[in-house]
Amino acid sequence: MKNFFFASLFAIYASLPAVNAQVAYQDTTLTDDERIDNLMSLLTLDEKIDLLGTNLGVPRLEIPNSNHFEGLHGLQLGSPTRENGLPTTIHPQAYGLGETWDLDLMQRIGSLTADEMRWYYSQEDGPRSLVLRAPNADLVRDPRWGRTEESFGEDPYLTAAMTVAKIKGLQGDDKRYWKTAALMKHFLANSNEYGRDSTSSDFSPRLFHEYYSFPFMKGITEGGSRAFMAAYNGWNGIPMAVHPVLDEVVRPDWGMDGIICTDGGAMGMLFTAHHYVDSLPAAAAEVVKAGVGQFLDRYKEPLMVALESGLLSEADIDRAIRGNLKVALKLGLLDPDIRQTPYYVSPDSPAPWEQEYARSLAREATAKSIVLLKNDTVNGNPLLPLDLKNIKTIGLVGEHIDEVIQDWYGGAPAYTVTILDAFRRTFEPLGIEVKAIPDNRMSVAERIAKEADIVFVVAGNHPYGTRTDWFFCPVPSDGREAVDRRSLNLPNEDMIRQLYNANPNTVLVLQSSFPYTINWSDENLPAILHFTHSSQETGNGLVDVITGKVNPSGRLTQTWVKDITDLPDMMDYDITNGRTYMYFDCTPLYPFGYGLSYTGFRYDSATLDSDVISLDNPVDALTLDVTISNTGTLDGEEVVQVYASYPDSKDPLRPKKQLRGFSKVNVPAGATVKVPVKINVRDLAKWDEDANQWILEPGRVVFHIGSSSASLPLSLSTVIR
């Protein structure tokens, strides 16, 4: 029977007429659906099966190929170890980009990443991809999650805003075409690495809508993404690769009509790990029947068996791959000549990563991602920025000060500026000696500290555990894909204590992919900064901040706890049990939204353009005008944050407060500015499980305005009635 099946396919294929030079799917005057209908009618079954992989091309019809590449903070065009990667512009890790709270910056980064992919796509021997696996719209509900580095933070509103900005940059602003296709990861609630292939993330439909799916929903409905990757895990017992929520919510309610792909190997895990089906052919059939149109798996043999045995039909495949063709159309791959589409890049054009714009953007992103966590006054002045007139010797200590390490999905930067590079290039021409050493063996670092005017100690994690072996991560407080953290303690804190004992002017530069419980450092050190790994401009970005060339404006995107015991059970996905600033009951080490500046900001007043929201005819948005003043002597950027609370609500699950608007604004020294913050009224709604819809709850909504979730000096309210 099997031989007859394949012989029949061959006969059908051989009998097909030659494709005309101009066919309907290439006709740009037709609607998208008309073009896709025509293309579907021309495809053989073999071609349809091929389209269930990650490639969008159809060689017989001369439709160009397009695969996937990673693009979280720059392109990864090679292996995870980067030895064989192609050069691109590499920015700070996504966790660090989140800490910029800068939507314009995020969009510019996405646009440059897409430009670079388009350039490579135009090269005759370049990588064939216009689908980028980015951004990561997952939420960091727990700092022990090994892939914290890949995500923007714990808050759904902020993560959604950053996700939308990145998508708009990646896809461009043309009304018909996309620059690249933004494929979000990982739908849904994938924030434990141990057991991720078989575990279920269990929580209510309400938290699905209000928390876990919120950034994905916004990425589709506001950002315009039409692609995402289904996660390994299940939700309430059903693996995400086959979950009915795809058909019940994602497609009909959000308008998702593009690519949904499995995560790598997830088809097989339905059988081997989840034990959701009794065979690999059954797994292949269930994935396709769920409308998931791309496998990251060895799928063809089990799929053929599923077809032959009647577990799957060609009509099921047609439904699954239709979204792939929609994405191909938006990328210009179905046009008669891709060179005539607006985002085509000439192969003779300059490589984008070699341009000054790319270098300066990476440097800007690095400096803006730095969060000043502490900056005490020493001898009458804040320790930072440095007063270079009074410094003759700087001590620099850290294992990774002379390297820029990429993470698991980092790329191959065309160049790197290490921390040691930047210190030497900046300070030595000024006659300041930089004494550098990786650690304190034989107490050498302590002796350097005693001789120095100030000491910078760089400490934190290794982004992939020092070796790329799968599951290898020997330090308990390190984490990465497939490995969750088992500790939040900073391994280097004993060395930091020794250096501080030798020189009280010791600054901790915490270069890490996630938070640490740095209680001793916070209590004792005069200054602490946080930033992440991987940027090609790591050293320059840091030096720009510590010298005052750039006033730090980064803000935390996650609650930093004081103790690991302040966290609920790792597998408790019900965030109302004490997770995130919205439900956290303990005192944090650093609150969500926190970050210092070299200047001061005073929140003077706030006004709201409406004190009533009518349930009968609600407005789309409110405008909240906040007046702030820069009370210092340096220009600086402030992140004005607006949180909503609902004091009249009888609903115990409403958050204590939730971010519902923010704006990053530059305020000159001594100036007063009015900052408008838009509040979407629909974002004040809650999910009603009985009605299965969003509802505005009658009663007061209080808006709390300030510089972090724990510093909100202004408030005003409106009433929903």
C-alpha positions in Angstrom: 0.0 0.0 0.0 2.8 2.4 0.9 4.5 1.9 -2.5 1.2 2.5 -4.2 0.7 5.7 -2.2 4.0 7.2 -3.3 3.6 6.0 -6.9 0.2 7.8 -7.0 1.9 11.0 -5.7 4.5 10.8 -8.4 1.9 10.3 -11.1 -0.1 13.4 -9.9 3.1 15.4 -9.8 4.2 14.4 -13.3 0.8 15.2 -14.8 0.9 18.8 -13.6 1.0 21.5 -16.3 3.9 23.8 -16.5 3.5 26.9 -14.4 2.9 30.1 -16.5 5.4 32.9 -16.3 2.8 35.0 -14.6 0.2 33.3 -12.4 -2.5 34.6 -10.2 -0.7 34.3 -6.9 1.9 36.7 -8.3 -0.8 39.3 -9.2 -0.5 42.1 -6.6 -3.8 43.6 -7.6 -5.7 40.6 -6.2 -6.5 40.3 -2.5 -4.2 38.3 -0.2 -6.8 35.5 0.1 -7.2 35.3 -3.7 -3.5 35.0 -4.2 -3.2 32.3 -1.5 -6.2 30.4 -2.9 -4.5 30.3 -6.3 -1.2 29.2 -4.9 -2.8 26.4 -2.8 -4.5 25.1 -6.0 -1.1 24.8 -7.7 0.8 22.9 -4.9 1.3 19.2 -4.9 0.9 17.2 -1.8 4.7 16.7 -1.6 5.1 20.5 -1.7 2.5 21.0 1.0 4.3 18.5 3.2 7.6 20.3 2.5 5.9 23.6 3.6 5.3 22.0 7.0 9.0 22.5 7.7 10.5 25.9 8.5 11.1 26.8 4.8 8.6 29.0 2.9 10.0 28.3 -0.5 8.6 26.2 -3.4 11.4 25.5 -5.9 9.1 24.3 -8.7 7.2 27.5 -8.6 10.4 29.6 -8.2 9.2 30.9 -4.8 12.3 31.8 -2.9 13.3 30.0 0.2 13.1 31.5 3.7 14.0 29.7 6.9 14.2 30.9 10.5 17.0 32.6 12.4 17.2 33.8 16.0 17.0 37.6 16.6 16.6 38.4 20.3 19.3 41.1 20.5 20.9 40.9 17.1 21.1 38.1 14.6 22.5 34.6 15.4 23.7 33.4 12.0 25.7 30.4 13.1 26.1 28.0 15.9 25.4 28.9 19.6 29.1 29.0 20.2 29.5 31.7 17.6 32.8 30.3 16.2 31.3 30.0 12.7 28.8 32.8 12.9 28.4 35.6 10.3 28.9 39.2 11.7 26.0 41.3 12.8 25.3 44.1 15.3 24.8 42.6 18.8 23.0 44.5 21.5 22.6 43.8 25.2 20.6 40.7 26.1 16.8 41.1 25.9 16.6 41.4 29.7 18.9 44.4 29.5 17.0 45.9 26.6 13.8 45.7 28.7 15.6 47.7 31.4 15.9 50.6 28.9 12.1 51.2 29.1 12.7 52.9 25.7 10.2 52.0 23.0 11.8 54.2 20.3 15.2 52.6 21.0 13.6 49.1 20.8 12.0 49.9 17.5 15.3 51.2 16.0 17.1 48.0 17.2 14.5 45.8 15.6 14.7 47.8 12.3 18.5 47.5 12.2 18.3 43.8 12.9 15.8 43.4 10.0 18.1 45.5 7.7 21.0 43.2 8.4 18.9 40.1 7.6 17.7 41.7 4.4 21.3 42.4 3.4 22.3 38.8 4.0 19.3 37.6 2.2 20.3 39.5 -0.9 23.7 37.9 -1.0 24.1 35.0 -3.5 25.6 32.7 -0.9 23.9 34.3 2.2 21.6 32.7 4.7 18.1 32.3 3.4 15.8 33.7 6.0 13.4 36.5 6.5 11.6 34.9 9.6 13.2 35.9 12.8 12.5 34.2 16.1 12.0 37.4 18.1 10.9 38.9 20.3 10.4 36.7 23.4 7.0 37.7 24.8 7.3 35.3 27.8 7.0 36.7 31.2 9.7 36.3 33.9 7.4 35.3 36.8 10.3 33.7 38.7 14.0 34.8 38.8 15.1 31.2 39.0 14.0 30.7 35.4 17.1 29.8 33.4 16.0 31.8 30.3 15.3 35.0 32.2 17.9 36.6 29.9 15.7 36.2 26.9 12.7 38.1 28.2 11.9 41.7 28.9 10.6 41.3 32.5 7.8 40.2 34.8 5.1 42.8 33.9 2.6 42.1 31.1 2.0 45.7 30.2 5.7 46.6 29.9 6.6 43.4 28.2 3.7 43.9 25.7 4.9 47.5 25.0 8.5 46.4 24.3 7.3 43.4 22.3 5.1 45.6 20.1 8.0 48.1 19.6 10.4 45.3 18.6 7.9 43.8 16.2 7.2 47.2 14.5 11.0 47.6 14.0 11.4 44.1 12.6 8.4 44.3 10.3 8.6 47.9 9.2 5.8 50.4 8.4 4.9 49.5 4.8 1.2 48.9 4.5 1.6 45.8 2.2 5.0 44.3 2.9 7.1 43.3 5.9 10.8 43.8 6.2 11.1 40.6 8.2 8.5 38.4 10.0 8.6 38.6 13.8 8.0 35.2 15.3 7.3 35.5 19.0 8.4 32.9 21.5 7.2 30.8 23.4 3.4 30.6 23.6 2.6 30.0 26.5 3.8 30.2 30.1 7.2 28.6 29.5 9.2 29.7 32.5 10.7 26.5 34.0 13.5 24.7 32.2 13.7 21.5 34.2 10.9 19.3 33.0 9.7 21.7 30.4 9.2 18.9 27.9 6.6 17.2 30.1 5.3 19.6 32.7 2.0 21.6 32.7 1.8 25.2 33.7 -1.5 25.4 35.6 -3.5 28.6 36.1 -6.9 30.0 35.5 -8.3 31.3 32.2 -8.3 34.7 33.8 -4.5 34.6 34.3 -4.2 33.4 30.7 -5.8 36.6 29.5 -4.6 39.1 32.1 -1.1 37.9 32.5 0.5 35.1 30.5 -1.0 35.8 27.0 -1.2 39.5 27.3 2.1 40.3 25.5 1.3 37.8 22.7 -2.1 39.2 22.2 -0.8 42.8 22.0 2.0 41.6 19.7 -0.6 40.3 17.3 -3.4 42.9 17.6 -1.2 46.0 18.0 2.3 45.0 16.8 1.1 43.2 13.7 3.0 39.9 14.3 1.5 36.9 12.5 3.9 34.3 13.8 4.8 32.6 17.1 6.3 29.4 18.5 4.2 27.1 20.6 6.0 26.2 23.9 7.1 22.7 25.0 5.0 22.7 28.2 1.3 22.2 28.6 -1.3 24.5 30.0 -3.7 22.8 32.4 -2.7 19.4 31.2 -2.7 19.9 27.4 0.5 20.5 25.5 0.7 23.9 23.8 1.6 22.5 20.4 -1.9 21.0 20.2 -3.9 23.2 22.6 -7.5 24.1 21.7 -6.9 27.7 22.8 -5.2 28.2 19.4 -8.6 27.7 17.7 -10.8 29.0 20.5 -9.0 32.3 21.2 -5.9 33.0 19.2 -7.3 32.7 15.7 -10.9 34.0 16.1 -10.3 36.7 18.8 -6.9 38.0 18.0 -6.9 37.5 14.2 -3.9 35.2 14.1 -3.7 33.9 10.5 0.0 33.3 10.0 2.7 30.9 11.2 2.4 28.8 14.3 5.4 26.5 14.7 6.4 23.9 17.3 9.4 24.3 19.4 12.4 22.2 18.5 11.5 18.5 18.9 8.1 19.2 20.5 6.2 16.9 18.1 8.1 13.9 19.4 7.7 15.1 23.0 3.9 14.7 22.7 4.7 10.9 22.6 7.9 10.5 24.5 7.6 13.1 27.3 4.0 14.3 27.7 2.6 10.8 26.8 -0.3 12.7 25.3 -0.5 10.4 22.2 0.4 6.7 21.7 2.7 7.1 18.6 4.8 9.5 16.6 2.3 9.4 13.7 -0.5 10.3 16.1 1.7 13.2 17.4 2.3 14.5 13.8 -1.4 14.3 13.1 -2.5 16.1 16.3 0.0 19.0 15.6 -1.3 19.5 12.1 -5.0 19.2 13.1 -4.4 21.9 15.7 -3.5 24.2 12.8 0.2 24.3 13.7 1.8 24.7 10.3 5.6 24.3 10.9 7.5 21.5 12.6 10.9 22.0 14.1 11.3 18.3 14.1 11.9 15.2 11.9 8.3 15.0 10.9 8.0 13.6 7.4 8.1 9.9 8.1 5.5 9.9 10.9 3.4 12.4 8.9 3.3 10.1 5.9 2.2 7.2 8.1 -0.5 9.4 9.6 -1.7 10.3 6.1 -1.6 6.7 4.9 -3.5 5.4 7.9 -6.2 8.1 7.8 -5.1 9.9 11.0 -4.6 13.0 8.9 -6.1 14.4 5.6 -4.7 16.7 2.9 -7.4 19.2 4.0 -5.8 19.3 7.4 -2.5 20.1 5.9 -4.1 22.8 3.7 -5.5 24.5 6.8 -2.2 24.3 8.7 0.1 25.7 5.9 -2.2 28.5 4.8 -0.7 30.9 7.4 2.8 30.1 6.2 1.8 31.3 2.7 0.3 34.5 4.2 3.7 35.2 5.8 5.5 34.5 2.6 3.2 36.9 0.8 3.8 39.7 3.3 7.6 39.2 2.8 7.3 39.6 -0.9 8.2 36.0 -1.7 5.1 35.5 -3.8 5.6 38.6 -6.0 7.0 38.0 -9.5 10.2 39.8 -8.7 11.3 40.3 -5.1 13.7 43.0 -6.2 10.7 45.2 -6.9 9.4 45.0 -3.3 10.1 48.0 -1.0 12.4 46.2 1.5 14.7 44.6 -1.1 18.4 45.4 -0.4 20.9 45.4 -3.2 23.7 42.9 -2.7 26.2 45.7 -3.5 25.0 47.9 -0.7 27.3 48.5 2.3 26.9 45.9 5.1 24.7 47.6 7.8 26.8 46.4 10.8 29.9 48.2 9.3 28.2 51.6 9.5 28.7 54.1 12.3 24.9 54.1 12.9 25.0 50.5 13.9 28.0 51.0 16.3 26.4 54.1 17.9 23.1 52.3 18.3 24.7 49.4 20.1 26.6 51.8 22.4 23.4 53.8 23.1 21.5 50.7 23.9 24.2 49.5 26.3 24.4 52.7 28.2 20.6 53.1 28.4 20.3 49.6 29.7 22.5 50.2 32.8 20.6 50.5 36.1 22.1 52.5 38.9 21.1 50.6 42.0 23.0 52.5 44.6 25.2 55.7 44.6 26.2 56.9 48.1 27.8 60.2 48.9 31.5 59.9 49.7 33.4 62.9 51.0 30.5 65.2 50.2 29.8 64.0 46.7 28.2 61.0 45.1 30.8 58.4 44.2 29.5 58.3 40.6 30.0 59.8 38.1 33.8 59.7 38.5 35.6 62.9 39.5 38.6 62.2 37.2 40.6 65.1 38.5 41.1 63.3 41.8 41.8 59.8 40.5 45.3 58.5 39.7 44.7 54.7 39.9 41.7 52.5 39.1 41.5 48.9 40.2 39.5 46.7 37.8 38.7 43.1 39.0 36.6 40.5 37.3 36.8 37.1 35.5 35.2 38.4 32.3 36.5 41.9 32.1 38.5 41.1 29.0 35.9 39.3 27.0 32.3 39.9 25.7 30.4 36.6 26.1 27.4 35.8 23.9 24.5 33.9 25.4 22.9 30.8 24.0 21.2 32.7 21.2 23.8 35.4 20.8 25.4 36.2 17.5 28.8 37.0 16.1 29.5 40.7 16.5 31.8 42.3 14.0 33.9 43.6 16.8 33.8 43.8 20.6 34.8 46.4 23.2 35.5 44.7 26.5 35.4 46.5 29.8 39.2 46.3 30.0 39.5 47.8 26.5 37.3 50.7 27.3 38.9 51.4 30.7 42.4 51.5 29.2 41.4 53.6 26.1 39.5 56.1 28.3 41.6 56.5 31.4 45.2 55.8 30.4 45.4 58.8 28.0 44.4 61.0 31.0 47.3 59.7 33.0 45.1 57.4 35.1 46.6 53.9 35.6 44.3 51.0 35.2 45.4 47.9 37.3 43.4 44.9 36.1 43.2 41.3 37.4 40.6 38.6 37.0 40.3 37.5 40.6 41.8 37.6 44.1 44.1 34.5 44.1 47.1 35.0 46.4 45.3 38.2 47.5 46.7 40.2 44.6 43.4 41.9 43.9 43.3 43.1 47.5 46.8 44.6 47.2 45.6 46.4 44.0 42.5 47.7 45.8 44.7 49.2 48.6 46.8 51.1 46.0 43.8 52.3 43.9 41.7 55.4 44.4 38.6 53.5 43.3 37.9 49.8 42.6 35.4 48.4 40.1 34.6 44.7 40.6 32.7 43.1 37.8 30.7 40.0 39.0 27.8 37.9 37.8 27.0 34.9 35.8 28.4 33.2 32.7 25.7 33.3 30.1 25.9 29.6 29.1 27.8 28.0 32.0 31.3 28.2 30.5 30.6 25.3 28.0 27.8 24.9 25.5 27.2 21.2 26.4 23.5 20.7 26.8 22.4 20.8 30.5 25.9 22.0 31.5 25.7 24.8 34.1 27.9 23.9 37.1 27.3 27.0 39.2 24.0 26.7 41.1 23.2 30.4 40.6 23.8 30.3 36.9 21.0 29.4 34.4 20.3 29.1 30.7 18.1 27.2 28.3 17.4 23.7 29.8 18.8 24.7 33.2 17.0 26.6 35.9 18.9 28.4 38.7 19.0 26.7 42.1 20.4 29.7 44.0 20.1 33.4 43.9 23.4 34.1 45.8 26.2 35.9 44.1 29.2 33.6 44.1 31.8 36.4 44.1 30.4 38.2 47.1 33.2 37.0 49.4 35.8 38.5 47.1 33.8 41.7 47.0 33.9 41.8 50.8 37.6 41.4 50.7 38.1 44.2 48.2 35.8 46.5 50.1 37.8 45.8 53.3 40.9 46.9 51.4 39.2 49.9 49.8 35.8 51.3 50.8 35.5 53.0 47.4 34.5 49.7 45.8 31.9 49.7 43.1 30.0 46.5 42.2 29.3 46.2 38.4 26.8 43.4 38.4 26.9 42.0 34.9 24.2 39.4 34.9 21.3 37.9 33.0 19.0 37.9 36.0 18.7 39.2 39.6 20.8 38.2 42.6 20.2 38.5 46.3 23.0 40.9 46.9 22.0 41.9 50.4 25.5 42.4 51.8 26.6 44.5 48.8 23.5 46.7 49.0 24.1 47.3 52.7 27.8 48.0 52.5 29.1 49.1 49.1 28.8 52.8 48.1 27.7 52.1 44.5 26.2 49.3 42.5 25.3 49.1 38.8 23.5 46.4 36.9 23.7 45.5 33.2 23.6 42.4 31.0 26.0 40.6 28.8 26.7 40.3 25.1 26.6 43.8 23.6 29.5 44.5 21.3 29.8 47.9 23.0 29.8 46.5 26.5 32.9 48.4 27.7 32.1 51.7 26.0 28.5 51.7 27.4 29.7 51.1 30.9 32.4 53.8 30.7 29.9 56.3 29.2 27.8 55.9 32.4 30.5 55.8 35.1 32.2 58.9 33.6 28.9 60.8 33.4 28.9 61.1 29.6 25.5 59.3 29.9 23.3 59.8 32.9 22.0 56.3 33.8 18.3 55.8 33.0 17.8 52.1 33.2 15.0 50.8 35.4 14.4 47.3 36.7 11.8 45.1 35.0 11.6 42.5 37.7 11.2 42.5 41.5 14.5 41.6 43.1 13.9 39.6 46.2 16.0 39.6 49.3 15.9 35.8 49.8 15.1 32.8 47.7 12.6 31.7 50.4 10.5 34.8 49.6 9.5 33.0 46.4 6.6 30.5 46.0 7.1 27.0 44.7 8.9 27.1 41.4 6.1 25.3 39.6 3.3 27.4 41.1 2.1 29.4 38.1 -0.7 31.1 39.9 1.0 34.5 40.3 -1.7 35.7 42.8 0.1 33.5 45.3 2.8 36.1 45.8 4.5 36.6 42.5 5.6 39.9 40.8 5.1 43.4 42.3 1.4 43.0 41.7 1.0 40.3 44.4 4.4 40.2 46.3 3.9 40.3 50.1 7.5 40.6 51.2 9.8 43.6 51.2 12.0 43.5 48.0 15.6 44.2 47.8 14.8 46.4 44.8 11.3 47.0 43.5 10.0 46.7 40.0 10.6 49.9 38.1 13.5 51.0 40.3 16.6 52.8 39.2 18.6 55.9 40.2 20.0 58.9 38.3 22.9 61.3 38.7 20.3 64.0 39.0 17.0 64.4 40.9 13.4 64.5 39.7 10.5 66.0 41.6 7.0 65.0 40.7 5.1 68.3 40.9 1.5 67.6 39.8 -0.7 65.6 37.6 -4.0 66.1 35.7 -6.4 63.8 34.0 -8.5 64.7 31.0 -11.6 62.9 32.3 -12.8 62.1 35.8 -15.6 59.7 34.6 -15.6 56.7 32.2 -19.1 55.8 31.0 -19.9 52.2 30.7 -22.4 53.0 28.0 -20.0 54.8 25.8 -16.4 54.5 27.1 -13.7 56.6 25.6 -10.8 54.7 24.0 -8.1 56.4 26.0 -7.3 58.9 28.8 -4.5 61.3 28.8 -2.7 61.9 32.1 -0.3 64.9 32.1 2.5 64.7 34.7 4.6 67.7 35.5 8.1 66.9 36.7 11.2 69.0 37.4 14.9 68.1 37.2 16.2 69.4 40.5 19.9 68.7 39.8 22.7 70.1 37.8 22.8 67.4 35.1 20.5 66.6 32.2 18.8 63.3 32.7 16.1 60.9 31.4 13.3 59.9 33.7 10.8 57.0 33.3 7.5 58.4 34.4 5.4 55.3 35.5 1.7 55.2 36.0 0.1 52.4 38.0 -3.7 51.7 38.5 -5.4 50.3 41.5 -9.1 49.6 42.1 -10.1 50.5 45.7 -13.9 49.9 45.2 -13.5 46.4 43.8 -14.7 43.5 45.8 -12.6 41.2 43.6 -9.7 39.7 45.7 -7.7 38.8 42.6 -7.3 42.3 41.3 -3.7 43.4 41.6 -2.6 45.8 44.4 -1.4 48.0 41.6 -0.5 47.4 37.9 1.5 49.3 35.4 -0.8 50.9 32.9 1.3 53.6 31.3 4.8 55.0 31.2 6.9 57.5 29.3 10.7 58.0 29.1 11.5 61.6 28.8 14.7 63.8 28.8 14.6 66.6 31.3 17.3 69.3 31.1 19.0 70.3 34.4 16.8 72.8 36.2 13.9 72.4 33.8 10.2 71.6 34.4 8.4 69.6 31.7 4.9 68.3 31.2 4.8 64.6 30.3 1.7 63.2 28.6 1.0 59.5 29.4 -1.7 57.7 27.4 -3.9 55.2 29.3 -5.9 52.8 27.1 -9.3 52.4 28.8 -9.5 48.8 27.6 -6.3 48.0 29.7 -8.3 48.9 32.8 -10.6 46.0 32.2 -10.5 42.6 33.9 -11.3 39.2 32.5 -14.6 37.8 33.6 -14.5 34.0 33.4 -18.3 33.7 33.6 -19.0 36.0 30.8 -15.8 34.9 29.0 -14.9 38.5 28.1 -13.1 41.6 29.2 -15.3 43.9 31.4 -14.8 47.3 32.9 -15.6 47.0 36.6 -17.7 50.0 38.0 -16.0 52.0 40.7 -12.9 54.2 41.2 -9.7 53.7 39.4 -6.8 55.4 41.2 -3.7 56.3 39.1 -0.4 56.3 41.1 2.4 58.2 39.5 6.1 58.1 40.2 9.5 56.7 39.5 9.0 53.1 40.5 6.3 50.7 41.8 7.4 51.6 45.3 7.8 55.4 44.9 4.5 56.9 43.8 4.1 60.4 45.2 1.2 61.6 43.0 -2.2 60.1 42.6 -5.6 61.0 41.1 -8.6 59.1 40.1 -11.5 58.5 37.7 -14.7 56.7 38.1 -16.1 54.0 35.9 -19.9 54.1 36.0 
